[in-house]
Amino acid sequence: MKLAREGTFQIENRTLAYLETGHADGPLILHNHGGPSSRLEANLFDAAARAHGLRLVCVDRPGIGGSDPQPGRTFASWACDLLALADSLDAQSFAVTGWSEGGPWALAAAAYLDPGRLANVSCIAGASYGAFGANWAAPYQSSVDALGGRLALHFHPGFRLMYDLLGLSARRFEASYLQALKKSIGVSDQELLSDELLCQSFLEASRECFRQGAAGLVADATMLYEAWPFDLTKVTRLVHFWQGTDDKLVPESINRTVADRTPGAIWHSISGGGHFIALSHANEILAQVAADLDGHGHG
């Protein structure tokens, strides 16, 4: 039985909306959702969070779902938002995870936040497209993401239109949205999405992303393609990279390169896994998070 708890957090005259699952009194994970997705992604991790006694909180990034827009936001400002949220939840020690488009925001936390507070950082199939310069990953990307990168960097009106159409599809043409997704992923991911309940939960999270339109996601994705302002080659704290070898959306070579150049990287390769290893291997990933939180001490 799901006992998800909706919440809001006020910071600098802005509201951030979040969804909390797992154990209310457990050590804290702040999870960064993918894109298009939202705080409702927390529902997909509820069972694994409960199994490991963890409190998982997923926050809508600015302009997405129920969170207010924040013009001019940065990777650093989001890391500060996460820290302020952890403080408001009385967590002295916490973990930060991120899946897909959420991965870079977890990596930003590794770069900007005090390692004394941050017990675990996990980047799961992260869209690490701007890690070493503006869309450095273009040669390795899927055709859709490569097109997105060109539009984001060189023709922003086309990029906005791309996401407007994606939002329309997710909210109004559910069957077509799912069909397009399933065509773009590998066998293991297709098998996972054959679970009707999981698929519906995933769709709900995707639809909620566009509650305010596509502008929030456009801002989010643009920052992933632009050159990142933090230097992963100087991040010496431990950072867990989880990657499926058969990921069709974010090919393994992208994050393998990022991990190889990140001094504190710990590489977790999932043989035959696809982009949805965040769900298929949630127990394994959250077991590592729980162990790191336990070893770090939490409050």
Residue frames as qw, qx, qy, qz and C-alpha x, y, z in Angstrom:
[[0.000, 0.889, 0.459, 0.000, 0.00, 0.00, 0.00],
 [0.413, 0.408, -0.024, 0.814, 1.38, 3.41, -0.98],
 [0.336, -0.806, -0.382, 0.304, 1.49, 6.04, 1.72],
 [0.458, 0.345, 0.111, 0.812, 2.97, 8.84, -0.36],
 [0.235, -0.762, -0.373, 0.474, 3.02, 12.20, 1.36],
 [0.367, 0.723, 0.217, 0.544, 2.73, 15.45, -0.63],
 [0.453, -0.665, -0.204, 0.558, 4.61, 18.45, 0.69],
 [0.370, 0.836, 0.074, 0.398, 5.70, 21.98, -0.19],
 [0.637, -0.385, -0.116, 0.658, 8.73, 23.98, 0.87],
 [0.156, 0.978, 0.130, 0.057, 9.12, 27.77, 0.79],
 [0.659, -0.298, 0.142, 0.676, 12.46, 29.27, -0.17],
 [0.188, -0.230, 0.240, 0.924, 13.17, 32.84, -1.30],
 [0.465, 0.386, 0.143, -0.784, 9.48, 33.51, -2.03],
 [0.514, 0.232, -0.687, -0.459, 9.31, 30.39, -4.17],
 [0.818, -0.165, 0.395, -0.386, 7.42, 27.17, -3.56],
 [0.251, 0.345, -0.882, -0.201, 8.97, 23.78, -4.23],
 [0.862, -0.104, 0.061, -0.492, 6.59, 20.82, -4.38],
 [0.132, 0.405, -0.905, 0.025, 7.74, 17.36, -3.37],
 [0.886, -0.167, -0.224, -0.369, 6.44, 13.84, -2.85],
 [0.170, -0.536, 0.772, -0.296, 7.74, 11.70, -0.01],
 [0.906, -0.030, -0.324, -0.270, 7.64, 7.89, 0.01],
 [0.579, 0.215, -0.689, 0.379, 9.27, 5.12, 2.02],
 [0.554, -0.494, -0.574, 0.346, 9.73, 5.35, 5.79],
 [0.071, -0.933, -0.139, -0.325, 8.87, 8.74, 7.30],
 [0.527, -0.816, 0.235, 0.025, 11.54, 8.35, 10.00],
 [0.908, 0.048, 0.182, 0.374, 14.25, 6.78, 7.85],
 [0.389, -0.446, 0.277, 0.757, 17.48, 8.36, 6.61],
 [0.406, 0.765, 0.176, -0.468, 16.84, 10.85, 3.81],
 [0.487, 0.095, 0.584, 0.643, 17.34, 10.53, 0.06],
 [0.307, 0.695, 0.066, -0.647, 16.65, 13.59, -2.08],
 [0.596, 0.191, 0.697, 0.349, 15.88, 12.19, -5.52],
 [0.156, 0.512, -0.247, -0.808, 16.17, 14.18, -8.75],
 [0.719, 0.416, 0.521, -0.198, 13.53, 13.09, -11.25],
 [0.473, 0.059, 0.605, 0.638, 14.13, 12.58, -14.95],
 [0.282, 0.533, 0.012, -0.798, 12.58, 14.44, -17.83],
 [0.373, -0.450, -0.049, -0.810, 9.84, 14.54, -18.74],
 [0.558, -0.339, -0.737, 0.174, 9.00, 13.55, -15.17],
 [0.294, -0.689, 0.040, -0.661, 8.13, 15.07, -11.83],
 [0.287, -0.426, 0.662, -0.545, 7.95, 14.53, -8.07],
 [0.885, -0.012, 0.120, -0.451, 5.47, 11.69, -8.76],
 [0.641, 0.438, -0.628, 0.052, 8.48, 9.61, -9.82],
 [0.214, -0.430, 0.720, -0.501, 8.90, 8.93, -6.09],
 [0.846, -0.019, 0.228, -0.481, 6.02, 6.45, -6.33],
 [0.829, 0.402, -0.384, -0.067, 8.18, 4.23, -8.55],
 [0.398, 0.414, -0.691, 0.439, 10.73, 3.83, -5.75],
 [0.589, -0.518, 0.179, -0.594, 8.34, 3.40, -2.85],
 [0.976, -0.164, -0.115, -0.083, 8.72, -0.38, -2.44],
 [0.749, 0.276, -0.331, 0.503, 12.53, -0.30, -2.62],
 [0.018, -0.587, 0.322, -0.742, 12.72, 2.66, -0.23],
 [0.757, -0.452, 0.112, -0.459, 10.53, 0.82, 2.28],
 [0.963, 0.026, -0.241, 0.114, 12.57, -2.37, 1.90],
 [0.631, 0.226, -0.326, 0.666, 15.69, -0.48, 2.98],
 [0.401, -0.675, -0.460, 0.414, 14.05, 1.74, 5.60],
 [0.333, -0.017, 0.143, 0.932, 14.71, 4.93, 3.64],
 [0.180, 0.773, 0.395, -0.463, 12.79, 8.20, 3.39],
 [0.427, 0.158, 0.518, 0.724, 12.75, 9.16, -0.29],
 [0.152, 0.785, 0.282, -0.531, 11.77, 12.71, -1.24],
 [0.466, 0.278, 0.523, 0.657, 11.48, 13.71, -4.90],
 [0.000, 0.665, 0.196, -0.721, 11.22, 17.44, -5.65],
 [0.526, 0.747, 0.359, 0.189, 9.78, 19.13, -8.73],
 [0.474, -0.120, 0.105, 0.866, 12.51, 21.34, -10.17],
 [0.111, 0.500, 0.166, -0.843, 11.52, 24.99, -10.85],
 [0.426, 0.350, -0.308, -0.775, 8.69, 25.43, -13.36],
 [0.408, 0.039, -0.879, -0.243, 7.91, 21.69, -13.35],
 [0.396, -0.406, -0.818, 0.093, 4.82, 20.16, -11.73],
 [0.343, -0.845, -0.410, -0.032, 3.96, 22.13, -8.62],
 [0.562, -0.425, -0.047, 0.708, 7.21, 24.10, -8.21],
 [0.180, 0.928, 0.100, -0.309, 7.36, 27.80, -9.05],
 [0.707, 0.586, -0.018, 0.396, 9.56, 28.92, -11.94],
 [0.515, -0.729, 0.093, 0.442, 12.94, 30.42, -11.07],
 [0.570, 0.807, -0.049, 0.143, 14.38, 32.60, -13.85],
 [0.211, 0.801, -0.496, 0.262, 18.14, 32.47, -14.02],
 [0.844, -0.449, 0.273, -0.109, 18.48, 29.36, -11.91],
 [0.321, 0.662, -0.677, 0.003, 21.79, 27.50, -11.92],
 [0.773, -0.011, -0.626, 0.100, 23.23, 24.14, -10.96],
 [0.280, 0.139, -0.595, 0.740, 24.63, 25.77, -7.83],
 [0.411, -0.202, 0.176, -0.871, 21.30, 27.32, -6.86],
 [0.833, -0.135, -0.375, -0.384, 19.59, 23.94, -7.15],
 [0.624, 0.049, -0.664, 0.409, 22.23, 22.34, -4.95],
 [0.026, -0.163, 0.440, -0.883, 21.48, 25.09, -2.40],
 [0.664, -0.183, -0.136, -0.712, 17.76, 24.33, -2.69],
 [0.813, -0.067, -0.578, -0.033, 18.44, 20.67, -1.93],
 [0.398, 0.092, -0.618, 0.672, 20.52, 21.58, 1.09],
 [0.291, -0.183, 0.233, -0.910, 17.82, 23.94, 2.38],
 [0.783, -0.155, -0.334, -0.501, 15.20, 21.21, 1.92],
 [0.701, -0.011, -0.658, 0.275, 17.35, 18.72, 3.83],
 [0.109, 0.144, -0.495, 0.850, 17.68, 21.29, 6.62],
 [0.527, -0.182, 0.009, -0.830, 13.91, 21.78, 6.70],
 [0.874, -0.108, -0.394, -0.264, 13.48, 18.02, 7.02],
 [0.574, -0.700, 0.383, -0.184, 15.95, 17.94, 9.94],
 [0.971, 0.131, 0.027, 0.198, 18.45, 15.74, 8.08],
 [0.318, -0.815, 0.386, 0.294, 22.04, 16.43, 9.09],
 [0.221, -0.324, 0.821, 0.416, 23.25, 13.70, 6.73],
 [0.712, 0.472, 0.310, -0.417, 21.48, 12.75, 3.48],
 [0.519, -0.004, 0.697, 0.494, 21.88, 11.21, 0.04],
 [0.414, 0.613, -0.068, -0.670, 21.23, 12.69, -3.40],
 [0.532, 0.112, 0.787, 0.293, 20.23, 10.50, -6.33],
 [0.387, 0.585, -0.099, -0.706, 19.29, 11.37, -9.90],
 [0.633, 0.202, 0.728, 0.168, 17.96, 9.36, -12.81],
 [0.490, 0.591, 0.487, 0.416, 18.36, 10.29, -16.48],
 [0.160, 0.749, 0.084, 0.637, 17.84, 14.07, -16.77],
 [0.569, -0.806, 0.000, -0.164, 18.07, 14.13, -12.97],
 [0.897, -0.077, -0.090, 0.427, 21.58, 12.65, -13.00],
 [0.428, 0.489, -0.096, 0.754, 23.41, 15.92, -13.70],
 [0.355, -0.748, 0.033, -0.559, 21.64, 17.61, -10.79],
 [0.890, -0.448, -0.019, 0.080, 22.92, 14.88, -8.49],
 [0.761, 0.181, -0.049, 0.621, 26.43, 15.42, -9.89],
 [0.060, 0.716, -0.042, 0.695, 26.08, 19.14, -9.19],
 [0.686, -0.690, 0.006, -0.232, 25.32, 18.29, -5.56],
 [0.908, -0.147, -0.024, 0.391, 28.57, 16.31, -5.46],
 [0.514, 0.437, -0.005, 0.738, 30.43, 19.35, -6.78],
 [0.076, -0.641, 0.009, -0.763, 28.83, 22.04, -4.64],
 [0.687, -0.627, -0.078, -0.360, 27.72, 20.52, -1.33],
 [0.233, -0.657, 0.657, -0.288, 29.74, 19.74, 1.78],
 [0.610, 0.133, -0.776, -0.083, 30.83, 16.07, 1.75],
 [0.016, 0.092, -0.779, 0.620, 30.34, 16.12, 5.50],
 [0.549, 0.172, 0.335, -0.746, 26.60, 16.39, 4.91],
 [0.746, 0.377, -0.268, -0.479, 26.29, 14.33, 1.75],
 [0.662, -0.326, 0.671, -0.077, 26.59, 10.61, 2.47],
 [0.569, 0.159, 0.749, 0.301, 25.89, 9.28, -1.02],
 [0.371, 0.577, -0.186, -0.703, 25.65, 10.63, -4.55],
 [0.544, 0.126, 0.811, 0.175, 24.19, 8.33, -7.21],
 [0.358, 0.491, -0.299, -0.736, 23.92, 9.22, -10.90],
 [0.599, 0.160, 0.783, -0.044, 21.71, 6.66, -12.65],
 [0.487, 0.459, 0.602, 0.436, 21.91, 6.64, -16.46],
 [0.084, -0.757, -0.185, 0.621, 22.51, 10.39, -16.24],
 [0.539, 0.764, 0.266, 0.235, 22.14, 12.72, -19.23],
 [0.533, -0.625, 0.113, 0.558, 25.70, 14.01, -18.83],
 [0.624, 0.635, 0.329, 0.314, 25.70, 15.99, -22.05],
 [0.169, 0.929, -0.088, 0.317, 27.45, 19.18, -20.96],
 [0.802, -0.550, 0.011, 0.233, 30.01, 17.71, -18.57],
 [0.622, -0.291, 0.302, 0.661, 33.03, 18.56, -20.73],
 [0.022, -0.206, 0.348, 0.914, 31.73, 21.38, -22.89],
 [0.572, 0.295, 0.101, -0.758, 28.55, 22.25, -24.75],
 [0.915, 0.224, 0.121, -0.311, 26.98, 18.94, -25.80],
 [0.041, -0.610, 0.776, 0.154, 30.37, 17.19, -25.91],
 [0.515, -0.024, 0.848, -0.125, 28.43, 13.89, -25.95],
 [0.602, 0.503, -0.060, -0.617, 26.81, 14.52, -29.35],
 [0.387, 0.413, -0.766, -0.303, 28.77, 11.77, -31.20],
 [0.064, 0.034, -0.976, 0.205, 27.45, 9.14, -28.78],
 [0.402, 0.176, 0.448, -0.779, 23.84, 10.28, -28.42],
 [0.420, 0.465, 0.779, 0.021, 20.62, 8.81, -29.74],
 [0.241, 0.380, 0.459, 0.766, 19.36, 10.64, -32.83],
 [0.240, -0.830, -0.451, -0.225, 16.60, 12.35, -30.82],
 [0.527, -0.747, -0.089, 0.395, 18.96, 13.69, -28.16],
 [0.509, -0.068, 0.316, 0.798, 21.51, 14.75, -30.78],
 [0.066, 0.621, 0.474, 0.621, 18.76, 16.75, -32.51],
 [0.418, -0.844, -0.336, 0.030, 17.69, 18.18, -29.15],
 [0.594, -0.479, 0.049, 0.644, 21.25, 19.30, -28.49],
 [0.347, 0.224, 0.390, 0.823, 21.54, 21.07, -31.84],
 [0.143, -0.743, -0.458, -0.467, 18.25, 22.87, -31.28],
 [0.544, -0.754, -0.274, 0.246, 19.01, 23.75, -27.65],
 [0.544, -0.431, 0.135, 0.707, 22.33, 25.33, -28.56],
 [0.238, -0.067, 0.462, 0.852, 21.58, 26.81, -31.98],
 [0.280, -0.286, -0.471, -0.786, 17.81, 27.21, -32.51],
 [0.075, 0.053, 0.764, -0.639, 15.97, 27.58, -29.23],
 [0.595, 0.144, 0.042, -0.790, 12.51, 28.23, -30.75],
 [0.700, 0.169, -0.626, -0.298, 12.74, 24.78, -32.35],
 [0.273, 0.089, -0.859, 0.423, 13.80, 23.28, -29.02],
 [0.338, 0.076, 0.470, -0.812, 10.77, 24.84, -27.29],
 [0.702, 0.178, -0.260, -0.638, 8.48, 23.52, -30.03],
 [0.519, 0.175, -0.837, 0.008, 9.97, 20.02, -29.61],
 [0.103, -0.060, -0.816, 0.565, 9.05, 20.04, -25.92],
 [0.488, 0.134, 0.151, -0.849, 5.65, 21.66, -26.48],
 [0.712, 0.159, -0.508, -0.457, 4.79, 18.74, -28.77],
 [0.400, 0.089, -0.873, 0.264, 6.18, 16.23, -26.28],
 [0.169, 0.066, 0.601, -0.778, 4.00, 17.72, -23.54],
 [0.632, 0.157, -0.119, -0.750, 0.94, 17.61, -25.77],
 [0.643, 0.145, -0.729, -0.184, 1.62, 13.95, -26.52],
 [0.236, 0.039, -0.843, 0.482, 2.12, 13.02, -22.84],
 [0.249, 0.155, 0.498, -0.816, -1.02, 14.82, -21.68],
 [0.619, 0.336, 0.053, -0.708, -3.44, 14.19, -24.56],
 [0.808, 0.369, -0.378, -0.261, -2.20, 11.25, -26.62],
 [0.601, -0.552, 0.556, -0.156, -1.05, 8.74, -24.03],
 [0.926, 0.135, 0.349, 0.048, -1.01, 5.71, -26.31],
 [0.634, 0.725, -0.080, 0.255, 1.12, 7.47, -28.93],
 [0.154, -0.844, 0.449, -0.249, 3.48, 8.78, -26.26],
 [0.749, -0.364, 0.547, -0.081, 4.02, 5.29, -24.89],
 [0.889, 0.385, 0.224, 0.106, 4.39, 3.75, -28.33],
 [0.410, 0.837, -0.256, 0.256, 7.10, 6.25, -29.27],
 [0.381, -0.714, 0.547, -0.212, 8.92, 5.59, -26.00],
 [0.869, -0.129, 0.476, -0.047, 8.80, 1.82, -26.40],
 [0.794, 0.587, 0.039, 0.153, 10.23, 2.08, -29.92],
 [0.236, 0.849, -0.357, 0.309, 13.23, 4.00, -28.62],
 [0.476, -0.608, 0.578, -0.263, 14.24, 1.63, -25.79],
 [0.250, 0.350, -0.898, -0.097, 15.79, -1.82, -25.59],
 [0.609, -0.188, -0.733, -0.238, 14.30, -5.22, -24.83],
 [0.382, -0.223, -0.722, 0.531, 14.84, -5.15, -21.05],
 [0.118, 0.132, 0.220, -0.959, 13.15, -1.74, -20.79],
 [0.515, -0.071, -0.470, -0.713, 10.25, -2.86, -22.96],
 [0.548, -0.226, -0.804, 0.049, 9.74, -5.88, -20.70],
 [0.186, -0.202, -0.561, 0.781, 9.73, -3.65, -17.63],
 [0.281, 0.138, 0.015, -0.950, 7.11, -1.33, -19.14],
 [0.443, -0.179, -0.769, -0.424, 4.86, -4.29, -19.90],
 [0.233, -0.373, -0.748, 0.497, 3.87, -4.02, -16.21],
 [0.029, -0.706, -0.495, -0.506, 0.64, -2.02, -16.50],
 [0.447, -0.839, -0.272, 0.151, 0.73, -0.53, -12.99],
 [0.555, -0.400, 0.161, 0.711, 4.35, 0.57, -13.35],
 [0.310, 0.325, 0.488, 0.749, 3.63, 1.98, -16.79],
 [0.157, -0.824, -0.450, -0.305, 0.67, 4.03, -15.53],
 [0.523, -0.754, -0.111, 0.381, 2.71, 5.38, -12.62],
 [0.509, -0.138, 0.322, 0.786, 5.47, 6.38, -15.03],
 [0.140, 0.558, 0.526, 0.626, 2.92, 8.11, -17.28],
 [0.321, -0.873, -0.366, 0.014, 1.44, 10.03, -14.36],
 [0.532, -0.581, 0.079, 0.611, 4.88, 11.36, -13.47],
 [0.385, 0.118, 0.470, 0.785, 5.47, 12.37, -17.10],
 [0.013, -0.735, -0.537, -0.415, 2.12, 14.14, -17.47],
 [0.415, -0.835, -0.260, 0.251, 2.62, 16.10, -14.24],
 [0.554, -0.174, 0.184, 0.793, 5.88, 17.48, -15.64],
 [0.140, 0.302, 0.437, 0.836, 3.81, 19.64, -18.04],
 [0.126, -0.694, -0.657, 0.266, 1.28, 20.97, -15.54],
 [0.059, -0.796, -0.061, 0.599, 2.57, 24.52, -16.17],
 [0.609, 0.769, -0.138, -0.139, 3.42, 23.87, -19.80],
 [0.924, 0.185, -0.080, 0.325, 6.82, 22.91, -21.19],
 [0.163, 0.891, -0.245, 0.346, 8.87, 25.97, -20.14],
 [0.598, -0.672, 0.416, -0.131, 10.22, 24.40, -16.95],
 [0.908, -0.005, 0.372, 0.194, 11.45, 21.30, -18.78],
 [0.597, 0.735, 0.016, 0.322, 12.90, 23.41, -21.59],
 [0.119, -0.888, 0.359, -0.263, 14.96, 25.40, -19.07],
 [0.788, -0.423, 0.447, -0.038, 16.02, 22.18, -17.36],
 [0.890, 0.240, 0.309, 0.234, 17.09, 20.40, -20.53],
 [0.404, 0.872, -0.111, 0.252, 18.85, 23.44, -21.99],
 [0.321, -0.816, 0.458, -0.149, 21.18, 23.54, -18.99],
 [0.872, -0.179, 0.448, 0.085, 22.08, 19.88, -19.48],
 [0.770, 0.519, 0.204, 0.311, 23.26, 20.54, -23.05],
 [0.132, 0.935, -0.207, 0.256, 25.15, 23.74, -22.26],
 [0.545, 0.336, -0.597, 0.483, 28.67, 23.56, -20.84],
 [0.648, -0.644, -0.402, 0.060, 28.37, 22.77, -17.13],
 [0.004, 0.886, -0.236, 0.400, 29.86, 25.35, -14.76],
 [0.649, -0.605, 0.448, -0.114, 31.36, 22.76, -12.41],
 [0.410, 0.590, -0.690, -0.091, 34.39, 20.56, -13.04],
 [0.956, -0.210, -0.014, -0.207, 33.88, 16.85, -12.41],
 [0.766, 0.350, -0.406, 0.355, 37.59, 16.19, -12.88],
 [0.088, 0.460, -0.515, 0.718, 38.07, 17.89, -9.50],
 [0.748, -0.385, 0.046, -0.538, 35.36, 15.97, -7.64],
 [0.272, 0.380, -0.859, 0.208, 37.24, 13.60, -5.35],
 [0.548, -0.113, 0.594, -0.578, 34.37, 12.52, -3.08],
 [0.254, 0.080, 0.951, 0.155, 32.79, 9.14, -3.89],
 [0.540, 0.328, -0.046, -0.774, 30.17, 9.29, -6.64],
 [0.530, 0.094, 0.842, 0.016, 28.27, 6.19, -7.74],
 [0.404, 0.369, -0.412, -0.729, 27.57, 5.88, -11.47],
 [0.588, 0.152, 0.779, -0.156, 24.95, 3.27, -12.40],
 [0.369, 0.511, -0.402, -0.664, 24.67, 2.37, -16.07],
 [0.851, 0.207, 0.462, -0.141, 23.01, -0.30, -18.21],
 [0.371, -0.302, 0.652, 0.587, 25.11, -1.71, -21.03],
 [0.204, 0.383, 0.771, 0.466, 22.07, -1.75, -23.35],
 [0.055, 0.697, 0.363, -0.616, 20.80, 1.77, -22.64],
 [0.439, 0.490, 0.533, 0.532, 19.43, 3.12, -25.95],
 [0.033, -0.951, -0.277, -0.131, 18.53, 6.57, -24.56],
 [0.144, -0.908, 0.393, -0.028, 21.82, 7.44, -22.83],
 [0.882, 0.295, -0.353, 0.104, 24.45, 5.11, -24.29],
 [0.837, -0.465, -0.085, 0.276, 26.99, 3.61, -21.91],
 [0.660, 0.266, -0.008, 0.703, 29.95, 5.33, -23.56],
 [0.053, -0.792, -0.044, -0.606, 28.76, 8.74, -22.33],
 [0.610, -0.739, 0.120, -0.260, 28.75, 8.00, -18.63],
 [0.926, -0.102, -0.002, 0.362, 31.70, 5.65, -18.87],
 [0.482, 0.511, -0.050, 0.710, 33.74, 8.61, -20.14],
 [0.294, -0.779, 0.056, -0.551, 32.39, 10.88, -17.39],
 [0.855, -0.516, 0.038, -0.030, 33.15, 8.31, -14.69],
 [0.851, 0.139, -0.047, 0.504, 36.64, 7.70, -16.05],
 [0.317, 0.528, -0.085, 0.783, 37.39, 11.42, -15.68],
 [0.492, -0.718, 0.018, -0.491, 35.80, 11.82, -12.23],
 [0.204, 0.474, -0.773, 0.370, 38.39, 10.97, -9.54],
 [0.370, -0.160, 0.708, -0.580, 35.83, 9.76, -6.98],
 [0.720, 0.128, -0.296, -0.614, 33.74, 7.68, -9.38],
 [0.412, -0.110, 0.895, -0.129, 32.56, 4.18, -8.52],
 [0.441, 0.216, -0.545, -0.679, 31.30, 2.44, -11.66],
 [0.537, 0.094, 0.773, -0.325, 28.33, 0.06, -11.47],
 [0.313, 0.233, -0.642, -0.660, 27.70, -1.65, -14.80],
 [0.681, 0.145, 0.563, -0.445, 24.40, -3.51, -15.25],
 [0.127, -0.168, 0.846, 0.490, 24.96, -6.11, -17.97],
 [0.007, -0.380, -0.842, -0.383, 22.07, -6.08, -20.45],
 [0.046, -0.653, -0.546, 0.523, 20.35, -3.33, -18.50],
 [0.267, 0.644, 0.425, 0.577, 18.59, -0.48, -20.24],
 [0.027, 0.491, -0.094, 0.866, 17.72, 3.08, -19.34],
 [0.636, -0.539, -0.122, -0.538, 15.18, 1.94, -16.76],
 [0.623, 0.047, -0.676, 0.390, 17.76, 0.30, -14.47],
 [0.143, -0.318, 0.381, -0.856, 16.66, 2.88, -11.91],
 [0.759, -0.162, 0.087, -0.624, 13.51, 0.77, -11.55],
 [0.908, 0.109, -0.395, -0.087, 14.67, -2.73, -12.46],
 [0.678, 0.085, -0.509, 0.524, 17.65, -2.43, -10.07],
 [0.274, -0.758, 0.037, -0.591, 16.13, -0.07, -7.51],
 [0.850, -0.523, -0.055, -0.022, 16.74, -2.54, -4.67],
 [0.824, 0.042, -0.053, 0.562, 20.43, -2.83, -5.51],
 [0.255, 0.588, -0.016, 0.768, 20.89, 0.92, -5.92],
 [0.438, -0.726, 0.019, -0.530, 19.04, 1.83, -2.72],
 [0.906, -0.350, -0.142, 0.192, 20.87, -0.89, -0.79],
 [0.628, 0.218, -0.109, 0.739, 24.10, 0.94, -1.62],
 [0.097, -0.659, -0.014, -0.746, 22.55, 4.27, -0.61],
 [0.739, -0.616, -0.125, -0.244, 21.35, 2.77, 2.69],
 [0.870, -0.156, -0.156, 0.440, 24.81, 1.32, 3.42],
 [0.408, 0.389, -0.079, 0.822, 26.49, 4.67, 2.75],
 [0.352, -0.684, -0.051, -0.637, 23.99, 6.54, 4.94],
 [0.858, -0.489, -0.156, -0.010, 24.46, 4.01, 7.71],
 [0.786, 0.003, -0.127, 0.605, 28.24, 4.26, 7.49],
 [0.208, 0.518, 0.001, 0.830, 28.08, 8.06, 7.41],
 [0.121, -0.378, -0.633, 0.665, 25.73, 8.41, 10.35],
 [0.072, -0.481, -0.489, -0.724, 22.44, 10.19, 9.79],
 [0.082, -0.380, -0.610, 0.690, 20.18, 12.52, 11.70]]
